[in-house]
Amino acid sequence: MPYEAASHVQENGLKCKELVVDIPADLEPAEWDECCIYRIPKKLRKVNKEAYTPKFISIGPFHHGRQEYQGMEMQKMRYLRDFCKRTGKSQDVLASIVAEKEEKIRHSYAETSKLKSIEFLKMILWDGIFIIELFLRNSEKEEREQDYILRKPWLREGIQHDLLLLENQLPYFVLKDLYKFACHGSSSCNNNRKQDPPFLNLCRKYFSKYDRQPKNSDISRGKKIKHLTDLLRYFFYPSYLEETEKKAIDRLCSATKLDEAGVKFKQVTERHLLDIQFQKGWCLDTCPYLNCSWLLNCLPCFKCLFFLEHMQPFLELPAFIVDHETNCVFRNIMALEQCHYPTEAYICNYILLLDSLINTEKDVDLLVEKKVIVNQVGSDEAVARLVNKLGHQILTEGSCYYKLSQKLNGHYEDFWNRNMATLTTTYFRDIWRGTATVVGIIFLLLTFWNIFLRHFVKMPHPGPN
């Protein structure tokens, strides 16, 4: 082999050896099977950082040790002391419950905590007992009125906000195991009751303003609750959900455009938030000209006639309450779905559907008028801006509303539906405009008769007396 060629091979060999690295045999996976608590993806955090950041208290390792949350560490100690008195359990015994599952707890987080074992277990114990004691105090009126946190609305709401955040969670099994060990069947726990309520009931009472489920329903439907953010997600589930289609939802027309095409928006109270249906009788599918919207707009009293009321297409939606917590609650649930439930992103599907329906404040005004949206934040423009921003940077593999979007788009694109809706909007919007239209038609017919037809009709002559 020529000298230059040999040198070239030797040089490349040295370079290759420098590129070789030792891969450890016990290299950890990118994500453990138990993983369910995540850092918010950067693309979502950029949209609204405050919605994901705790304001008063740190729970779990992601925000542990930061200076701004040190004020609540003393309150955690007070709650731990009082919980031990309440249950008769020592700190050592409670700590042993946590220590038994340290590895499983660590694997529940998407990032490996750098805390040593003692510090990590201490953090989990303090945070877990704080949540349980807070829920217990909230369950009793007397304790609720005397508690430092619960008696102050601004602090109570702030702590509740922080306990909903995805980055501020403990695994649910830790809370459940600590509560079951310390309180279940203990006559000293929960104000000397003979039998304590299940921990899930305490959670539902604490977050009752978000709970849309029947009181005694199986909220998780056989699935294990991962943490409090995951529990919040189950609050909005209907009893039945169609499987997510592997097709992206078609871009819907806005609420005002659907209204112009004759779709009536109707608020329903007996359904869960995600249960949206498009009701259209078979007679309207067969004969669109039977749509009675124009008549009911003019004469609302006819709505008492059952068959006329149902000769209109309805989009039925449960009320969507928009308040100052809506942004935070839905952003964290959607972040959880983006990270953990990419094929079951039902809340993301719902928000993207709303985003399609709402483009401007006119759309919000229509939905508020129909009581489909309850506006508690002020202007309609603020609601439109909030809903539109919720959908930013959200990606889904499909939608459980794909079939619904197909039906709505099909109705809107129908030539007859659009023209009938235009007629209704222009000439029969209310009783006054409808009356004027009818009078105008009668006047036009009489004029046409008088000018063109009367001379061609032979009028009978009166006979001789």
PyMOL commands that set and color helices and strands:
alter all, ss='L'
color gray80, all
select helices_A, chain A and resi 3-19+42-47+49-52+67-87+91-99+102-107+117-139+141-146+153-163+172-183+199-206+208-210+228-235+255-260+282-286+288-290+293-298+300-304+306-309+326-340+346-357+361-369+380-390+402-413+415-427+431-456
alter helices_A, ss='H'
color red, helices_A
select strands_A, chain A and resi 264-268+277-279+314-318+320-322+373-375
alter strands_A, ss='S'
color yellow, strands_A
deselect
rebuild
show_as cartoon
